[in-house]
Amino acid sequence: KVYPEIGYIKKEFYKLGAMFNLMSGSGSSVYGIFPNYEKAVHALEIFQNKYFTFLHHEPN
């Protein structure tokens, strides 16, 4: 692969509990869908020191 780090990120998302993840069409971002807020926050904490990272969630 041209950018093996993308594969690494996607694998880590699954290890952290993502139900689904995908790279954007242009390849500028990778996103994950998590089953709950806590797992999403945990993934954010893991990735935020190395990548531009943000969290979006629906309010309860």
Phi and psi restraints in degrees (range 20) as a CNS / XPLOR table:
assign (resid 1 and name C) (resid 2 and name N)
       (resid 2 and name CA) (resid 2 and name C) 1.0 -70.8 20.0 2
assign (resid 2 and name N) (resid 2 and name CA)
       (resid 2 and name C) (resid 3 and name N) 1.0 -39.8 20.0 2
assign (resid 2 and name C) (resid 3 and name N)
       (resid 3 and name CA) (resid 3 and name C) 1.0 -125.1 20.0 2
assign (resid 3 and name N) (resid 3 and name CA)
       (resid 3 and name C) (resid 4 and name N) 1.0 84.3 20.0 2
assign (resid 3 and name C) (resid 4 and name N)
       (resid 4 and name CA) (resid 4 and name C) 1.0 -62.3 20.0 2
assign (resid 4 and name N) (resid 4 and name CA)
       (resid 4 and name C) (resid 5 and name N) 1.0 -21.4 20.0 2
assign (resid 4 and name C) (resid 5 and name N)
       (resid 5 and name CA) (resid 5 and name C) 1.0 -64.2 20.0 2
assign (resid 5 and name N) (resid 5 and name CA)
       (resid 5 and name C) (resid 6 and name N) 1.0 -29.7 20.0 2
assign (resid 5 and name C) (resid 6 and name N)
       (resid 6 and name CA) (resid 6 and name C) 1.0 -62.3 20.0 2
assign (resid 6 and name N) (resid 6 and name CA)
       (resid 6 and name C) (resid 7 and name N) 1.0 -45.3 20.0 2
assign (resid 6 and name C) (resid 7 and name N)
       (resid 7 and name CA) (resid 7 and name C) 1.0 -60.9 20.0 2
assign (resid 7 and name N) (resid 7 and name CA)
       (resid 7 and name C) (resid 8 and name N) 1.0 -39.8 20.0 2
assign (resid 7 and name C) (resid 8 and name N)
       (resid 8 and name CA) (resid 8 and name C) 1.0 -60.8 20.0 2
assign (resid 8 and name N) (resid 8 and name CA)
       (resid 8 and name C) (resid 9 and name N) 1.0 -47.7 20.0 2
assign (resid 8 and name C) (resid 9 and name N)
       (resid 9 and name CA) (resid 9 and name C) 1.0 -60.7 20.0 2
assign (resid 9 and name N) (resid 9 and name CA)
       (resid 9 and name C) (resid 10 and name N) 1.0 -45.3 20.0 2
assign (resid 9 and name C) (resid 10 and name N)
       (resid 10 and name CA) (resid 10 and name C) 1.0 -62.6 20.0 2
assign (resid 10 and name N) (resid 10 and name CA)
       (resid 10 and name C) (resid 11 and name N) 1.0 -41.9 20.0 2
assign (resid 10 and name C) (resid 11 and name N)
       (resid 11 and name CA) (resid 11 and name C) 1.0 -64.0 20.0 2
assign (resid 11 and name N) (resid 11 and name CA)
       (resid 11 and name C) (resid 12 and name N) 1.0 -41.3 20.0 2
assign (resid 11 and name C) (resid 12 and name N)
       (resid 12 and name CA) (resid 12 and name C) 1.0 -65.0 20.0 2
assign (resid 12 and name N) (resid 12 and name CA)
       (resid 12 and name C) (resid 13 and name N) 1.0 -39.0 20.0 2
assign (resid 12 and name C) (resid 13 and name N)
       (resid 13 and name CA) (resid 13 and name C) 1.0 -55.5 20.0 2
assign (resid 13 and name N) (resid 13 and name CA)
       (resid 13 and name C) (resid 14 and name N) 1.0 -46.4 20.0 2
assign (resid 13 and name C) (resid 14 and name N)
       (resid 14 and name CA) (resid 14 and name C) 1.0 -64.2 20.0 2
assign (resid 14 and name N) (resid 14 and name CA)
       (resid 14 and name C) (resid 15 and name N) 1.0 -41.0 20.0 2
assign (resid 14 and name C) (resid 15 and name N)
       (resid 15 and name CA) (resid 15 and name C) 1.0 -61.8 20.0 2
assign (resid 15 and name N) (resid 15 and name CA)
       (resid 15 and name C) (resid 16 and name N) 1.0 -31.2 20.0 2
assign (resid 15 and name C) (resid 16 and name N)
       (resid 16 and name CA) (resid 16 and name C) 1.0 -87.3 20.0 2
assign (resid 16 and name N) (resid 16 and name CA)
       (resid 16 and name C) (resid 17 and name N) 1.0 2.8 20.0 2
assign (resid 16 and name C) (resid 17 and name N)
       (resid 17 and name CA) (resid 17 and name C) 1.0 104.8 20.0 2
assign (resid 17 and name N) (resid 17 and name CA)
       (resid 17 and name C) (resid 18 and name N) 1.0 9.2 20.0 2
assign (resid 17 and name C) (resid 18 and name N)
       (resid 18 and name CA) (resid 18 and name C) 1.0 -63.8 20.0 2
assign (resid 18 and name N) (resid 18 and name CA)
       (resid 18 and name C) (resid 19 and name N) 1.0 139.6 20.0 2
assign (resid 18 and name C) (resid 19 and name N)
       (resid 19 and name CA) (resid 19 and name C) 1.0 -82.7 20.0 2
assign (resid 19 and name N) (resid 19 and name CA)
       (resid 19 and name C) (resid 20 and name N) 1.0 -23.3 20.0 2
assign (resid 19 and name C) (resid 20 and name N)
       (resid 20 and name CA) (resid 20 and name C) 1.0 -160.6 20.0 2
assign (resid 20 and name N) (resid 20 and name CA)
       (resid 20 and name C) (resid 21 and name N) 1.0 146.3 20.0 2
assign (resid 20 and name C) (resid 21 and name N)
       (resid 21 and name CA) (resid 21 and name C) 1.0 -151.0 20.0 2
assign (resid 21 and name N) (resid 21 and name CA)
       (resid 21 and name C) (resid 22 and name N) 1.0 156.4 20.0 2
assign (resid 21 and name C) (resid 22 and name N)
       (resid 22 and name CA) (resid 22 and name C) 1.0 -156.9 20.0 2
assign (resid 22 and name N) (resid 22 and name CA)
       (resid 22 and name C) (resid 23 and name N) 1.0 150.4 20.0 2
assign (resid 22 and name C) (resid 23 and name N)
       (resid 23 and name CA) (resid 23 and name C) 1.0 -90.6 20.0 2
assign (resid 23 and name N) (resid 23 and name CA)
       (resid 23 and name C) (resid 24 and name N) 1.0 141.3 20.0 2
assign (resid 23 and name C) (resid 24 and name N)
       (resid 24 and name CA) (resid 24 and name C) 1.0 -63.5 20.0 2
assign (resid 24 and name N) (resid 24 and name CA)
       (resid 24 and name C) (resid 25 and name N) 1.0 161.3 20.0 2
assign (resid 24 and name C) (resid 25 and name N)
       (resid 25 and name CA) (resid 25 and name C) 1.0 -56.1 20.0 2
assign (resid 25 and name N) (resid 25 and name CA)
       (resid 25 and name C) (resid 26 and name N) 1.0 -38.2 20.0 2
assign (resid 25 and name C) (resid 26 and name N)
       (resid 26 and name CA) (resid 26 and name C) 1.0 -86.3 20.0 2
assign (resid 26 and name N) (resid 26 and name CA)
       (resid 26 and name C) (resid 27 and name N) 1.0 -8.4 20.0 2
assign (resid 26 and name C) (resid 27 and name N)
       (resid 27 and name CA) (resid 27 and name C) 1.0 81.7 20.0 2
assign (resid 27 and name N) (resid 27 and name CA)
       (resid 27 and name C) (resid 28 and name N) 1.0 10.9 20.0 2
assign (resid 27 and name C) (resid 28 and name N)
       (resid 28 and name CA) (resid 28 and name C) 1.0 -83.4 20.0 2
assign (resid 28 and name N) (resid 28 and name CA)
       (resid 28 and name C) (resid 29 and name N) 1.0 -11.1 20.0 2
assign (resid 28 and name C) (resid 29 and name N)
       (resid 29 and name CA) (resid 29 and name C) 1.0 -153.3 20.0 2
assign (resid 29 and name N) (resid 29 and name CA)
       (resid 29 and name C) (resid 30 and name N) 1.0 158.4 20.0 2
assign (resid 29 and name C) (resid 30 and name N)
       (resid 30 and name CA) (resid 30 and name C) 1.0 -126.2 20.0 2
assign (resid 30 and name N) (resid 30 and name CA)
       (resid 30 and name C) (resid 31 and name N) 1.0 134.7 20.0 2
assign (resid 30 and name C) (resid 31 and name N)
       (resid 31 and name CA) (resid 31 and name C) 1.0 -131.1 20.0 2
assign (resid 31 and name N) (resid 31 and name CA)
       (resid 31 and name C) (resid 32 and name N) 1.0 155.6 20.0 2
assign (resid 31 and name C) (resid 32 and name N)
       (resid 32 and name CA) (resid 32 and name C) 1.0 -128.7 20.0 2
assign (resid 32 and name N) (resid 32 and name CA)
       (resid 32 and name C) (resid 33 and name N) 1.0 148.0 20.0 2
assign (resid 32 and name C) (resid 33 and name N)
       (resid 33 and name CA) (resid 33 and name C) 1.0 -108.8 20.0 2
assign (resid 33 and name N) (resid 33 and name CA)
       (resid 33 and name C) (resid 34 and name N) 1.0 120.9 20.0 2
assign (resid 33 and name C) (resid 34 and name N)
       (resid 34 and name CA) (resid 34 and name C) 1.0 -110.2 20.0 2
assign (resid 34 and name N) (resid 34 and name CA)
       (resid 34 and name C) (resid 35 and name N) 1.0 150.7 20.0 2
assign (resid 34 and name C) (resid 35 and name N)
       (resid 35 and name CA) (resid 35 and name C) 1.0 -72.2 20.0 2
assign (resid 35 and name N) (resid 35 and name CA)
       (resid 35 and name C) (resid 36 and name N) 1.0 -19.4 20.0 2
assign (resid 35 and name C) (resid 36 and name N)
       (resid 36 and name CA) (resid 36 and name C) 1.0 -154.9 20.0 2
assign (resid 36 and name N) (resid 36 and name CA)
       (resid 36 and name C) (resid 37 and name N) 1.0 165.6 20.0 2
assign (resid 36 and name C) (resid 37 and name N)
       (resid 37 and name CA) (resid 37 and name C) 1.0 -61.3 20.0 2
assign (resid 37 and name N) (resid 37 and name CA)
       (resid 37 and name C) (resid 38 and name N) 1.0 -41.0 20.0 2
assign (resid 37 and name C) (resid 38 and name N)
       (resid 38 and name CA) (resid 38 and name C) 1.0 -61.5 20.0 2
assign (resid 38 and name N) (resid 38 and name CA)
       (resid 38 and name C) (resid 39 and name N) 1.0 -43.9 20.0 2
assign (resid 38 and name C) (resid 39 and name N)
       (resid 39 and name CA) (resid 39 and name C) 1.0 -67.1 20.0 2
assign (resid 39 and name N) (resid 39 and name CA)
       (resid 39 and name C) (resid 40 and name N) 1.0 -36.9 20.0 2
assign (resid 39 and name C) (resid 40 and name N)
       (resid 40 and name CA) (resid 40 and name C) 1.0 -64.9 20.0 2
assign (resid 40 and name N) (resid 40 and name CA)
       (resid 40 and name C) (resid 41 and name N) 1.0 -43.0 20.0 2
assign (resid 40 and name C) (resid 41 and name N)
       (resid 41 and name CA) (resid 41 and name C) 1.0 -64.2 20.0 2
assign (resid 41 and name N) (resid 41 and name CA)
       (resid 41 and name C) (resid 42 and name N) 1.0 -40.3 20.0 2
assign (resid 41 and name C) (resid 42 and name N)
       (resid 42 and name CA) (resid 42 and name C) 1.0 -60.6 20.0 2
assign (resid 42 and name N) (resid 42 and name CA)
       (resid 42 and name C) (resid 43 and name N) 1.0 -44.6 20.0 2
assign (resid 42 and name C) (resid 43 and name N)
       (resid 43 and name CA) (resid 43 and name C) 1.0 -62.2 20.0 2
assign (resid 43 and name N) (resid 43 and name CA)
       (resid 43 and name C) (resid 44 and name N) 1.0 -41.8 20.0 2
assign (resid 43 and name C) (resid 44 and name N)
       (resid 44 and name CA) (resid 44 and name C) 1.0 -57.4 20.0 2
assign (resid 44 and name N) (resid 44 and name CA)
       (resid 44 and name C) (resid 45 and name N) 1.0 -46.4 20.0 2
assign (resid 44 and name C) (resid 45 and name N)
       (resid 45 and name CA) (resid 45 and name C) 1.0 -62.0 20.0 2
assign (resid 45 and name N) (resid 45 and name CA)
       (resid 45 and name C) (resid 46 and name N) 1.0 -36.5 20.0 2
assign (resid 45 and name C) (resid 46 and name N)
       (resid 46 and name CA) (resid 46 and name C) 1.0 -68.5 20.0 2
assign (resid 46 and name N) (resid 46 and name CA)
       (resid 46 and name C) (resid 47 and name N) 1.0 -42.8 20.0 2
assign (resid 46 and name C) (resid 47 and name N)
       (resid 47 and name CA) (resid 47 and name C) 1.0 -91.6 20.0 2
assign (resid 47 and name N) (resid 47 and name CA)
       (resid 47 and name C) (resid 48 and name N) 1.0 -20.6 20.0 2
assign (resid 47 and name C) (resid 48 and name N)
       (resid 48 and name CA) (resid 48 and name C) 1.0 -67.0 20.0 2
assign (resid 48 and name N) (resid 48 and name CA)
       (resid 48 and name C) (resid 49 and name N) 1.0 -21.2 20.0 2
assign (resid 48 and name C) (resid 49 and name N)
       (resid 49 and name CA) (resid 49 and name C) 1.0 -79.6 20.0 2
assign (resid 49 and name N) (resid 49 and name CA)
       (resid 49 and name C) (resid 50 and name N) 1.0 -14.1 20.0 2
assign (resid 49 and name C) (resid 50 and name N)
       (resid 50 and name CA) (resid 50 and name C) 1.0 -116.4 20.0 2
assign (resid 50 and name N) (resid 50 and name CA)
       (resid 50 and name C) (resid 51 and name N) 1.0 -25.8 20.0 2
assign (resid 50 and name C) (resid 51 and name N)
       (resid 51 and name CA) (resid 51 and name C) 1.0 -130.7 20.0 2
assign (resid 51 and name N) (resid 51 and name CA)
       (resid 51 and name C) (resid 52 and name N) 1.0 158.2 20.0 2
assign (resid 51 and name C) (resid 52 and name N)
       (resid 52 and name CA) (resid 52 and name C) 1.0 -69.2 20.0 2
assign (resid 52 and name N) (resid 52 and name CA)
       (resid 52 and name C) (resid 53 and name N) 1.0 115.9 20.0 2
assign (resid 52 and name C) (resid 53 and name N)
       (resid 53 and name CA) (resid 53 and name C) 1.0 -133.3 20.0 2
assign (resid 53 and name N) (resid 53 and name CA)
       (resid 53 and name C) (resid 54 and name N) 1.0 140.3 20.0 2
assign (resid 53 and name C) (resid 54 and name N)
       (resid 54 and name CA) (resid 54 and name C) 1.0 -145.4 20.0 2
assign (resid 54 and name N) (resid 54 and name CA)
       (resid 54 and name C) (resid 55 and name N) 1.0 162.9 20.0 2
assign (resid 54 and name C) (resid 55 and name N)
       (resid 55 and name CA) (resid 55 and name C) 1.0 -125.0 20.0 2
assign (resid 55 and name N) (resid 55 and name CA)
       (resid 55 and name C) (resid 56 and name N) 1.0 132.1 20.0 2
assign (resid 55 and name C) (resid 56 and name N)
       (resid 56 and name CA) (resid 56 and name C) 1.0 -124.4 20.0 2
assign (resid 56 and name N) (resid 56 and name CA)
       (resid 56 and name C) (resid 57 and name N) 1.0 135.2 20.0 2
assign (resid 56 and name C) (resid 57 and name N)
       (resid 57 and name CA) (resid 57 and name C) 1.0 -146.2 20.0 2
assign (resid 57 and name N) (resid 57 and name CA)
       (resid 57 and name C) (resid 58 and name N) 1.0 155.3 20.0 2
assign (resid 57 and name C) (resid 58 and name N)
       (resid 58 and name CA) (resid 58 and name C) 1.0 -80.7 20.0 2
assign (resid 58 and name N) (resid 58 and name CA)
       (resid 58 and name C) (resid 59 and name N) 1.0 134.8 20.0 2
assign (resid 58 and name C) (resid 59 and name N)
       (resid 59 and name CA) (resid 59 and name C) 1.0 -68.6 20.0 2
assign (resid 59 and name N) (resid 59 and name CA)
       (resid 59 and name C) (resid 60 and name N) 1.0 151.3 20.0 2
